[in-house]
Every structure is written in C-alpha cells, then in structure tokens.
C-alpha cells in the first residue's frame, strides 16, 4: 500500500470535522484503500481503533444492512458502545436503499466523523443534494498515475528502469490491484476484463435499468475505439445504422451519460479560444483507465498517440485541473488546463519524427498570445523546446511535481 499523498493532502484538512467526506470514482480505483489510509492517519493522531465503525456493503455478510432502517439501528447500537467520537466508514454506500436519510440522521444524532465511498456520480445528485447540501466534500479517486504505478511497481520489481515501467504502464494501466498479481500478463488481463464486466453490469446496467445491453456494449466499444477523437451522438447513430441498428441520438446520449456516471468515461468540452465560448458539438471522451481498453479491445500500442492523450488528460484531472479542448481557428490545442489562477496548454504527440510534425505541434500555439505555460509532450528524449514553448518527454511530464 502506498501513501497516495495527492489525495491525503486534500482530505487531511477535513479529517475530524462535521463535513461528510465522500470518496467517488470508478470501481476498484482504490477508494477502500483510501479509507484505510485515513484510519492510519487517525490512529497516528491518537484515535483508538475501537472508535471505528466500518461496513462494506458489497460484502454479502452485510446484505441485511442495505436498508436505511436496519443500518441506522445497527450503527446506533455500535455508536452507543463507543466512548468519545465515533468514526463511521461506509464503503459503496449506494447499495443501501435510502442511505441519504440515514447518513443525514447520523450527522445530526451522533458525535461522529463520517466517510463514505461510492462508484456512481449520481451519489452526489438528487436526494443527497437535498439532505446534505453544503454539508459534504467530494474527492474523486482515480486509478494510479504513472508516478504511483512506478512507486508500487518498484516494490514488486526493485530497481526497474523508468522506460520499461512506462511501456508496462501503457498496456497495464493504473488499477491498483495489479501489483497483487505481480503484473503477470494473463492474470492482469483477466482481472481487468472482470473489472470491466463488473462496471458495466453493476454500475451501468443494473443501476440504470438498461434493457438493451447489446446496444450499450456497442456504444462503449465505439467510444473506447475512438478515445480522444471528436464525434457526436449523431455520428454514433449513423455508425450503428450501418450495422443495422436504428437508434436515436438522444438514446445514445443517455447511455453515454450512464457510462460517465459510472466513471468509465470522461467527457471533454471544446473551447473556442477566439470567440471565448464553450462549443456544444463534437466533444471528446477519454477512458478512466487505458489498461481496461487494452484488456477489452486491445490496440493501445497501435493507437499510441491517442493513449498518450488519454494518459495526459487523466493526469490533469488527478491534479485538480478543469480540462477543455482548445479550438484556435483551424487549429486545435489538445488540452487547456485551468485551476484557480493557474492555466497551461498541452499538445500531445507520440514522436516529433518529421519537420511537418514539429511544425504542426508547435504551430498550434501560433495565435495564442498569453503568457501561460505552453507544452508539447512526446516520447522523444531530445529536448526540442523553442520560442518559449516547452517540450518534455512524457515520462518527465507525468513525474514532474509541478508545471510552470
């Protein structure tokens, strides 16, 4: 288990206070481990383990607690046996029917500090907003960054070379459990396939009562094959029609939204840099973990330029940036990343192998006159920075503590 300090540094200021801490993210991205890290932090500060109440609602032995009344009764019984503040940890809380009322009741009734996890973005909509508005903070937990992957990979294979680790990261992705499999190829692939099936069946099909699973899988396959490529629901509709399926764009959008809610895909809007407005057509989508893409559909090395984009996009999200795709006239900036007063631009390429490629990637910034950092990121080892534009090797970019 590694420290995942990127998240702990954000969570730490809220430990012990009355705000409910909500950890969300794709299934098996490490939310349960984050709860363990929080417990370790509490123990180090002097809290006794006897003050912890922990329940994982995907454990069948807790099935009888998946109703608000039963959970309230059991938690009240346990809290009454605790001297001092109680620390409540509820894993995959969305499995509990009526959980929102229950959690709000705990907050009002008990001297407690509450932590919950969930694998669906709808966790923070609807009733929760009504019952807990202004009384919770959310932390999205993503699969491992390359830095986290390297840290854990080195515990399995000490003194590993950074280049070799990155090649492994390109195919394996960042799901934390792979280290338990010692990154063995076939077991890792099987694990990621099972994870994908679990996300589709439990977090998308079951939660949204989807009947046409075949249609859902076709839409997922299309988006996965086209990560980082602009397209519209109408384009998917035309593609499906060519395969003999007549599906309205609105239906496709609903299915895609269900995938977004399960944190399988992330949508990226396009920003017109000249008109300074958000465009509403031809958005891009990226997958939460490129290792899942390789395990299910393959082709990561064939589509390496798009996988590089996917990796950079997810890294920007991890670091708390709001990300859009930039349109500057006829040219496109892969990513515009903004966070408070910070802003940076990122162009991503596999190799700057020709003068045409170099001109295209660096030339994308020709019409952008501000002084925010502008990067071209590629697999090249040789630094090709020019005219105030920064070129970085992708490994160096991902491992940099900050970009400026």
Beta strands, then each sheet from edge to edge (+ up, - down):
strand 1: 20-24
strand 2: 52-56
strand 3: 86-91
strand 4: 112-118
strand 5: 136-140
strand 6: 265-272
strand 7: 277-287
strand 8: 322-328
strand 9: 331-339
strand 10: 342-348
strand 11: 373-378
strand 12: 390-393
sheet 1: 2+ 3+ 4+ 1+ 5+
sheet 2: 7+ 6- 8- 9+ 10- 11- 12-
end
